[in-house]
Amino acid sequence: MHTHIIPENLPMWADKFGYEGFIHLEHHMPGRARMMKGAQFFREIKSNCWDTTERITEYAQFHTQVQVVCTIPVLFSYWAKPDDGSDIARFLNDHIAQLVSEYPRQYIGLGTLPMQSTELSIRELERCREIGLVGVQIGSNINDRNLDDPAFFPIFEACQDLGLALFVHPWNMMGQQHMQKYWLPWLVGMPAETSRAVCSMIFGGVLERLPQLRVCFAHAGGSFLPTIGRIEHGFNCRPDLVAVDNPVNPREYLGRFWVDCITHDPLMLRYVLQTAGEDKVCLGSDYPFPLGDLEIGAFIEEMDLPENTLTRIFSTNTLDWLQLDRHKFEIG
């Protein structure tokens, strides 16, 4: 339920919009492309980032049929002018919707939103549902604004009202400019970003005011679950600083949201299952990126978990989060 995809060819948005900073692709050799941010190299990707049939074949090696796909966070473009961000979201969402239409038993789609505009985001949310997407992916912060910002609440409310799932993925990592060495933005910044998002939605009262909002946080919730004791203690010892917008203990929200299983650590996954709840942990991979679980849950199969727990992780919990019927994906 956590994989990323990109169209094989991206428009030259810098030329279209008249300013720089957008991602484009340079297909410099067969099966590979450079993601470029203007003239700056961002990342090299392989064809499994865009080749739909190659992805299906690679997944089949790990006995996996269905992929939930969403865009690569660097394409969010929240910093762009609102109308331009809306154009980008429409392009990316149309691409994923077409993919789902062509392979309805292999792909499930999450859209992206121009979160820099509340009005445009709600409009695109409505369109996402019309074109067959079952939810949306957003970043852990929006141009350094936390997810408790009042501007975002109507978007979350629309998600709830439309029955669309919400997937929160870390990006734009805090302190990134001060820790470039050792890949620390991805190793340290991403877990912190996800905890930032969870805490903001809890302490800001978003989850309290929208009890039917179905939210899933990437990478097993980042550092939130491992530090829930510290977070709860802070809530209890300094309510004047922490409980200013929501008087409910943050521990009360365990079991109210979903997380994926990307821990790379059986011991930590057992803790996540116990803390978040066995019905709230979904099979994620972060495919096709190297920091992900590219063996698609192989370490989980070796954990000697009960069969019903495996079934929940590998399918039931994701279907519950997305409110989908497993019969829709049966083949033969």
C-alpha positions as CSV (number, residue, x, y, z in Angstrom):
1,M,0.0,0.0,0.0
2,H,3.0,2.3,-0.2
3,T,4.7,2.4,-3.6
4,H,5.7,5.3,-5.8
5,I,5.4,5.8,-9.6
6,I,6.1,8.6,-12.1
7,P,5.0,9.1,-15.7
8,E,7.7,8.0,-18.2
9,N,7.7,11.5,-19.6
10,L,7.1,14.7,-17.7
11,P,6.3,18.1,-19.2
12,M,9.0,20.8,-19.0
13,W,7.0,22.7,-16.5
14,A,9.7,25.4,-16.1
15,D,9.2,26.3,-19.7
16,K,5.4,26.3,-19.4
17,F,5.2,28.3,-16.2
18,G,8.2,30.5,-16.7
19,Y,10.2,29.8,-13.6
20,E,12.5,27.0,-12.3
21,G,12.6,24.4,-9.7
22,F,10.4,21.7,-11.2
23,I,11.4,18.1,-11.8
24,H,12.0,16.8,-15.3
25,L,13.4,13.5,-16.6
26,E,16.5,12.9,-18.7
27,H,16.3,9.5,-20.3
28,H,20.1,9.2,-20.8
29,M,20.2,5.4,-21.4
30,P,17.8,2.5,-21.8
31,G,15.9,1.7,-18.7
32,R,17.3,4.6,-16.7
33,A,16.6,8.3,-16.2
34,R,17.9,11.2,-14.2
35,M,15.5,13.2,-12.2
36,M,16.6,16.8,-12.6
37,K,15.5,19.8,-10.6
38,G,16.3,22.4,-13.2
39,A,20.0,21.9,-13.9
40,Q,20.6,20.1,-10.6
41,F,20.7,16.3,-10.4
42,F,18.3,14.9,-7.9
43,R,18.2,11.1,-8.3
44,E,18.7,8.4,-10.8
45,I,15.8,6.1,-11.3
46,K,15.2,2.8,-13.1
47,S,12.4,1.8,-15.5
48,N,10.5,0.2,-12.7
49,C,9.6,3.7,-11.6
50,W,7.4,4.1,-14.7
51,D,7.1,0.7,-16.5
52,T,3.7,-0.7,-15.4
53,T,4.2,-4.2,-16.7
54,E,7.7,-4.5,-15.3
55,R,6.4,-3.5,-11.9
56,I,3.7,-6.2,-12.0
57,T,6.4,-8.8,-13.0
58,E,8.7,-7.8,-10.2
59,Y,5.9,-7.9,-7.6
60,A,4.9,-11.4,-8.7
61,Q,8.3,-12.7,-7.6
62,F,7.2,-11.9,-4.0
63,H,3.7,-13.3,-4.4
64,T,2.2,-9.9,-4.5
65,Q,-0.6,-8.9,-7.0
66,V,-1.8,-5.4,-6.0
67,Q,0.1,-2.2,-5.7
68,V,-1.2,1.1,-4.2
69,V,0.6,3.7,-6.2
70,C,1.2,7.4,-5.5
71,T,3.6,10.0,-6.8
72,I,7.1,10.6,-5.7
73,P,7.0,13.4,-3.0
74,V,9.5,15.6,-4.7
75,L,6.8,16.1,-7.4
76,F,4.3,17.7,-4.9
77,S,5.5,21.2,-5.9
78,Y,3.7,22.9,-3.0
79,W,6.0,25.8,-3.4
80,A,4.7,26.6,-6.9
81,K,2.1,29.1,-7.7
82,P,-1.3,27.6,-6.8
83,D,-2.7,27.4,-10.3
84,D,0.5,25.8,-11.6
85,G,0.5,23.3,-8.7
86,S,-3.1,22.4,-9.6
87,D,-2.0,21.8,-13.2
88,I,0.8,19.5,-12.0
89,A,-1.6,17.6,-9.7
90,R,-4.1,17.1,-12.5
91,F,-1.4,15.7,-14.8
92,L,-0.1,13.3,-12.2
93,N,-3.6,12.2,-11.1
94,D,-4.7,11.6,-14.6
95,H,-1.7,9.4,-15.2
96,I,-2.5,7.2,-12.1
97,A,-6.2,7.1,-13.0
98,Q,-5.3,5.8,-16.4
99,L,-3.1,3.2,-14.9
100,V,-5.8,2.0,-12.6
101,S,-8.3,1.9,-15.4
102,E,-6.0,-0.3,-17.5
103,Y,-5.0,-2.7,-14.7
104,P,-7.9,-2.6,-12.2
105,R,-6.7,-5.8,-10.5
106,Q,-3.1,-4.8,-10.1
107,Y,-3.2,-1.1,-9.2
108,I,-5.0,1.1,-6.8
109,G,-4.4,4.9,-7.0
110,L,-3.8,7.7,-4.6
111,G,-3.8,11.3,-5.9
112,T,-1.8,14.4,-5.1
113,L,-3.1,17.8,-4.2
114,P,-2.1,21.5,-4.7
115,M,-2.0,21.9,-0.9
116,Q,-0.8,25.5,-1.2
117,S,-4.5,26.3,-2.0
118,T,-7.4,25.0,0.1
119,E,-9.9,25.8,-2.6
120,L,-8.0,24.1,-5.4
121,S,-7.2,21.1,-3.2
122,I,-10.8,20.5,-2.4
123,R,-11.7,20.8,-6.1
124,E,-9.0,18.3,-7.0
125,L,-10.2,16.0,-4.2
126,E,-13.6,15.9,-5.8
127,R,-12.1,15.2,-9.2
128,C,-9.9,12.4,-7.7
129,R,-13.0,10.5,-6.7
130,E,-14.6,11.1,-10.0
131,I,-11.6,9.5,-11.9
132,G,-11.4,6.5,-9.7
133,L,-8.7,7.3,-7.1
134,V,-9.5,6.1,-3.6
135,G,-7.4,8.6,-1.6
136,V,-4.6,11.1,-1.7
137,Q,-1.0,11.3,-0.5
138,I,0.2,14.5,1.1
139,G,3.5,15.7,2.7
140,S,4.3,15.8,6.4
141,N,4.4,19.6,6.1
142,I,3.3,22.1,3.6
143,N,5.9,24.7,2.9
144,D,7.1,24.3,6.5
145,R,3.5,24.7,7.8
146,N,2.4,21.9,10.1
147,L,-0.7,19.9,9.4
148,D,-2.7,21.5,12.2
149,D,-2.7,24.8,10.2
150,P,-6.3,25.9,10.0
151,A,-6.0,26.3,6.2
152,F,-5.7,22.5,5.8
153,F,-8.6,21.5,8.0
154,P,-11.2,22.0,5.3
155,I,-9.2,19.7,3.0
156,F,-9.1,16.9,5.7
157,E,-12.8,17.5,6.3
158,A,-13.5,17.1,2.6
159,C,-11.5,13.8,2.6
160,Q,-13.7,12.5,5.4
161,D,-16.9,13.7,3.7
162,L,-15.9,12.2,0.3
163,G,-14.8,8.9,1.9
164,L,-11.2,9.3,0.6
165,A,-8.3,7.9,2.5
166,L,-5.3,10.0,3.4
167,F,-1.7,8.9,3.3
168,V,0.9,11.2,5.0
169,H,4.5,10.8,3.7
170,P,7.6,12.6,5.0
171,W,9.3,15.1,2.7
172,N,11.0,18.6,2.9
173,M,12.8,17.3,6.0
174,M,13.4,19.7,8.9
175,G,17.1,20.6,9.3
176,Q,18.0,19.1,6.0
177,Q,20.5,21.8,5.1
178,H,22.4,21.1,8.3
179,M,22.8,17.3,7.9
180,Q,23.6,16.5,4.3
181,K,26.3,14.0,5.1
182,Y,25.6,10.3,5.7
183,W,22.2,10.5,4.1
184,L,20.9,11.9,7.4
185,P,17.8,13.6,5.9
186,W,16.5,10.2,5.0
187,L,17.7,8.3,8.0
188,V,17.0,10.9,10.7
189,G,14.8,13.6,9.1
190,M,12.1,11.4,7.6
191,P,11.2,9.6,10.9
192,A,11.1,12.9,12.7
193,E,9.0,14.5,9.9
194,T,6.4,11.7,10.3
195,S,6.2,12.2,14.1
196,R,5.9,15.9,13.4
197,A,2.8,15.2,11.3
198,V,1.2,12.7,13.7
199,C,1.7,15.1,16.7
200,S,0.4,18.0,14.7
201,M,-2.8,16.2,13.7
202,I,-3.3,14.9,17.3
203,F,-2.4,18.0,19.3
204,G,-4.1,20.3,16.7
205,G,-7.4,18.4,17.2
206,V,-7.7,17.2,13.6
207,L,-8.2,13.5,14.5
208,E,-10.5,14.5,17.3
209,R,-12.7,16.7,15.2
210,L,-12.7,14.2,12.2
211,P,-13.2,10.8,13.8
212,Q,-14.1,9.2,10.4
213,L,-11.0,10.4,8.6
214,R,-8.9,7.4,7.6
215,V,-5.3,8.4,7.9
216,C,-2.2,6.2,7.3
217,F,1.3,7.4,8.2
218,A,4.3,6.2,6.2
219,H,7.4,4.2,7.6
220,A,5.6,2.7,10.5
221,G,4.7,6.2,11.8
222,G,8.3,7.3,11.9
223,S,9.6,8.1,15.4
224,F,6.1,8.7,16.8
225,L,5.3,5.2,18.1
226,P,8.8,4.5,19.6
227,T,8.6,7.9,21.5
228,I,4.9,7.8,22.5
229,G,6.0,7.5,26.2
230,R,8.0,10.7,25.9
231,I,5.2,12.4,24.0
232,E,2.5,11.4,26.5
233,H,4.8,12.4,29.4
234,G,5.2,15.9,27.9
235,F,1.4,16.1,27.5
236,N,1.0,15.2,31.2
237,C,3.8,17.3,32.7
238,R,3.4,20.5,30.6
239,P,-0.2,20.6,29.4
240,D,0.2,24.4,29.3
241,L,2.5,23.9,26.3
242,V,1.2,20.7,24.8
243,A,-2.6,20.4,25.5
244,V,-3.4,23.9,24.3
245,D,-5.7,22.9,21.4
246,N,-6.8,19.3,22.3
247,P,-7.1,18.1,25.9
248,V,-7.1,14.4,24.9
249,N,-4.1,12.3,25.9
250,P,-2.2,11.4,22.7
251,R,-2.0,7.7,23.7
252,E,-5.8,7.6,23.2
253,Y,-5.3,7.9,19.5
254,L,-3.3,4.6,19.2
255,G,-5.5,2.4,17.1
256,R,-7.3,5.4,15.5
257,F,-4.9,5.6,12.5
258,W,-3.0,3.2,10.3
259,V,0.8,2.9,9.6
260,D,2.7,0.8,7.2
261,C,5.1,-2.0,8.2
262,I,8.4,-0.5,6.9
263,T,10.6,-1.1,9.9
264,H,13.3,-3.4,8.4
265,D,13.4,-4.8,11.9
266,P,11.3,-7.8,13.2
267,L,11.6,-6.6,16.9
268,M,10.4,-3.1,16.0
269,L,7.5,-4.5,13.9
270,R,6.3,-6.6,16.9
271,Y,6.3,-3.4,18.9
272,V,4.4,-1.5,16.2
273,L,1.8,-4.3,16.0
274,Q,1.4,-4.2,19.8
275,T,1.3,-0.3,20.0
276,A,-0.7,0.7,16.9
277,G,-2.8,-2.5,16.9
278,E,-2.7,-5.5,14.6
279,D,-5.6,-4.2,12.6
280,K,-3.8,-0.9,11.8
281,V,-0.5,-2.1,10.3
282,C,-0.4,-2.4,6.5
283,L,2.1,-3.9,4.0
284,G,4.2,-1.1,2.7
285,S,7.4,-1.3,0.6
286,D,8.4,2.2,-0.6
287,Y,9.1,0.3,-3.9
288,P,11.1,0.9,-6.0
289,F,13.5,3.0,-3.9
290,P,16.5,1.3,-2.2
291,L,15.5,2.5,1.3
292,G,12.3,0.5,1.0
293,D,11.4,-3.1,1.6
294,L,12.1,-4.4,-1.9
295,E,11.5,-8.0,-0.9
296,I,7.9,-7.1,-0.2
297,G,7.4,-8.4,3.3
298,A,9.8,-11.4,3.2
299,F,11.1,-10.6,6.7
300,I,7.5,-10.6,8.0
301,E,6.9,-14.1,6.7
302,E,10.0,-15.2,8.7
303,M,8.7,-13.8,12.0
304,D,6.4,-16.8,12.9
305,L,3.4,-14.6,13.3
306,P,-0.1,-16.1,13.5
307,E,-1.7,-16.6,10.1
308,N,-4.5,-14.2,10.9
309,T,-2.0,-11.5,11.7
310,L,-0.2,-12.1,8.4
311,T,-3.5,-11.8,6.6
312,R,-4.3,-8.5,8.3
313,I,-0.9,-7.1,7.4
314,F,-0.8,-8.4,3.8
315,S,-4.3,-7.4,2.8
316,T,-7.2,-6.9,5.3
317,N,-5.9,-3.7,7.0
318,T,-5.2,-2.0,3.7
319,L,-8.6,-2.9,2.3
320,D,-10.1,-1.5,5.5
321,W,-8.1,1.7,5.3
322,L,-9.1,2.2,1.7
323,Q,-12.6,0.8,2.2
324,L,-12.3,-1.7,-0.7
325,D,-13.7,-5.1,-1.3
326,R,-11.1,-7.9,-1.8
327,H,-13.4,-9.5,-4.4
328,K,-12.7,-6.6,-6.7
329,F,-9.1,-7.9,-7.2
330,E,-9.8,-11.6,-7.7
331,I,-8.4,-13.0,-10.9
332,G,-9.9,-16.1,-12.7
